[in-house]
Amino acid sequence: MQISVILATYNRTDALALVLQSLDTQTDKNFEVVIADDGSREDTKFLIEQFRRTSRLAIQHVWHEDHGFRLAKIRNLAIASSTGDYLIFLDGDCITQPDFIAQHRTLKEQNFLVTGSRILLGKELTKLICDSGIWNFSYFKRDALMNRFRGQLNKISSLFFKVPDNRWRIYSKFVWRRIKGCNLACWKCDAQAIGGFDEELVGWGHEDADFVFRLQTHQKVLRKSGAFATEILHLWHPIGDRSQAEKNEAIVRAKILAKG
């Protein structure tokens, strides 16, 4: 069964290059990458074309014009273009560990979705890695303790300890906490059954929580935690425009309230 990684990006080629390198070194090779490009400049297209020439990854590049932050729409277009039965949503500034796909494959289960977590990298470490242009997980892991002490990693235990699938991972009801669209997985048929992401939610914020809520309420899908299994490495970036966050949150909370 093939997996489709829906990789969202927007005008950050230095980070995207590292993420693609990390996907290229996965232990589980049975997946495709569908890049959901929310209107990036030509340099992103050039990077993807260059990477295709040297990688064995199956890569699609789905792009639409830049009319502001339309992550929900471009993800839906990428879902429509994907060929896998199972979808993993990832952001273009989130580097994967070598067993990222393998761990998600282990956790996947009919009638479940998986919400993963992340390790946050500091500004200094992010610059060092991006400036090098080369991703090497072995070196990163070797220096993790030092970088934790330097305040350049917010946690490191999940780099060294992995926990198998267990019933403790299951949430009994919808919980907003710890939903991250940059590390989220579900069956394609379930995503399509709810119409994908709500395109009414434009600008930064809460389209991921809305997506999970609708999967759980409309499809009766249970949520499973991907902690200590699927952690990604989130590169530092300045806080973007969050002017739409309050409006988006109100839309999602109204849906929750309507469901009682």
N, C-alpha and C positions, 0 to 999 in steps of 0.2 A: 504494500500500500504506500503510494507516494504522498509525501507531505509537501505543502506549498508554504514557503516562508513569505509573508507579505511584509516587505521591508519599506517603511515610510521614510522619505527623505525630502529635504528642501535646502538647496544651496549650501551644502556643507561637504565638499568633496574630500577634505582631509579625513574627516570622521568616516565617511562612507567607504573610503578605500580600506581603512582598517577593519571595518565590519565585514566587508566582502572577503578580506584575507582570512578573518576568523571563521567565516562560513566555509571557505575553501579547504580548511584543515579539520573539518568535522570527522569524527570516527564513523558516523553513520552517513553514508553518501546518497541515500535514496530520498532526495528532496530536490525541489526547484526553488528558485528565488524569483519572486515577482516584485520588482521595485515600484512602489507606489509614490510617484514623483509629483509633488504638489506645486508644479510650475517652476522648477529650477532652471537656471541658465544653461547655456550650451556646454559649459565645462563639465557638468554632471553627465550629460550624454556622452561626451568624449571619454570621460573616465570609465564609464560602463563599457563602452566599445573597446577600449584598451584592455580592460580586465578580461573581457570575453576571450581575447586572443591568447591569453596565457593560462586561463583557468578551465577546468573541466565542469564547472558549475553550469547548470541550465538556467539561464537568466532571461527574464522578460523585463522590458522597461515600459511601464505604463505612465503616461504623462498627460497632464492637461494644463491649460494656460493659467498663469498666475493671476488670480482674482482674489487674493487674500487667503487666509488660513481656511482651507477646505479639506481638512484631513479625512472627515467622514466620507466625502464624495470620492476622493481618490482611492481610499481603501476599498470602497464598493466597486469601483472600476477594476481594481486589481483582483478582487475576489472573482469577478465575472471572467477575468482572463486566466485565472489559475486552473490547473489541471489536477491538482491533488484532492484527495478525499478529506484531508485534515489540514487545517490552517493554523499557522503560528504567526502571530503578529509581533513585529519587532521594529524598533526605531533605528534610523540611520546613524545614531550616535551611541548605540549600545552594542559593544563588542561581546561576542559569545565565547564561552568556554568550549573546548574541543568536544565535550560530550553533550552539548546543548540539545542537539537534535535527538540523540540517543535517549537522553533523560525524558524529553517530551514524549518520545515514542513509548517509553515505558509507562508513563503516567496516563496516556490517552486511554479512554474507555468510553464505550457507547453511553449516551445520555449524561455525559460529563463535559465540563469545560475546565481549563486549568489557568489559574492566575499565578504568574511567577513573580519573583522579587528581583531586586537589583543591588549591586554594590556601587556606591557613588565614589567617583574619582575626583580629587581636588584639582584646582586650576593649574598648579605647577606640574603635577604628574600628567595631566591631560596634554599640556603644551609639550612636554618632553616626548610623549608617545607620538603625538600628531606631527611634531617637527621631524621625527625620525622617519615617518612614513612606513614603518615596518612593524608588523605585529608578531610578537613571539610570546606565547602563553607561558612557556617554561621559564623565561626570564622574569615575566611579570609575577608569577607565583613565587619564584625564588626570592624576590625583593618585597613580597607582600607584607611581611612582618615589619620590616624597616619603614615602609611607606605608611603602615598603620600608625606606628609611633610618631611619624612626621605629620600626621593629620591629613594625609593624602588619600586615605581610604577610610570609609566610615565603618567597615566591618570586613573580616577576612575568614571567619570560621567556615563559611560555606564553600570556600575554595578548597578546603582540606577534608571536609566531612560531608558525605552524601548519605541521605536517608532513603531507603526504598519506599515504594508505594505502600501506604497503610490507610486504614479507615480514619485515623486521626486527621488526615488531610481534608476530610469532607466538611464543608460548612452546612449546617442544618437549615439555614435560611439566608436571605439576601443580606449581605453586609457590605457597606460602601468601602470600608477600610481595606487598604492594600490591593486595590484594583489598579493595575498599571497596564495601559494599552501598549506599552513598549515591550511587554512580555506576557502574552495572552494567547491561549490556544483553544480551538473548538472544532467541531465537525463542520465541514462546509455546508452540508445539508441543513444544519441547524441555523447557521448564519443566514442562509438564503431564505429559510422559512420565516424569519422575522424581518426580512427586507434589508439585512445588513445594518450598517451604522445609520443613525438618524441624521440626515443631511440638513435638518433644521438647525443642528448644533454647529455653528460656524465660529471661528476663533478658538483660542485655547480653552480647553476645559470640559471634562465630564462626559465626553462622548463614549469613553470606555466604560464608565459606571452604568450609563444608560444601556449600552450594548449587553452587559452582563445581566442587568436587571431584567431586560426583555427576554433574554435567553432563559433565565430561571423562571420567569412568570408565564411566558407564552409557550415555551417549549418544554417546560418542566425539567430543564437541564440542571443537574446538581453542580455545584462549584467545588473544585478540588485545589488545594494549595500546592504550588510548585516549589515551596521553600526547601532549602537544602537539597536541591536537585537541579533546578534550571536557572540559577542566578546569572544575570548578565552584568556587564561592566559598563556603567553609564558614564560617558565622558562629560566633563564639566562644560557648562555653557552659561552665558548670562541669562537672567530671567527675561523671557520675552513678554510681549504684550498680552496681558491677561484681562483686558477690559471687558471681554465677553463672558468671563468665567461666572460672574454672578447671575447673569441672564440664563446661561446654560444650566447652571445648578438649579435654578427655579423651574426650568422646564422638566428636568429629571425628577425633582422632588414632587412636582404636580402629578407625574405619572405614578409615582410610588403611592402618593396619597389617594389617588383614584382607585388603586388596586386594594386599598384598605390594609 
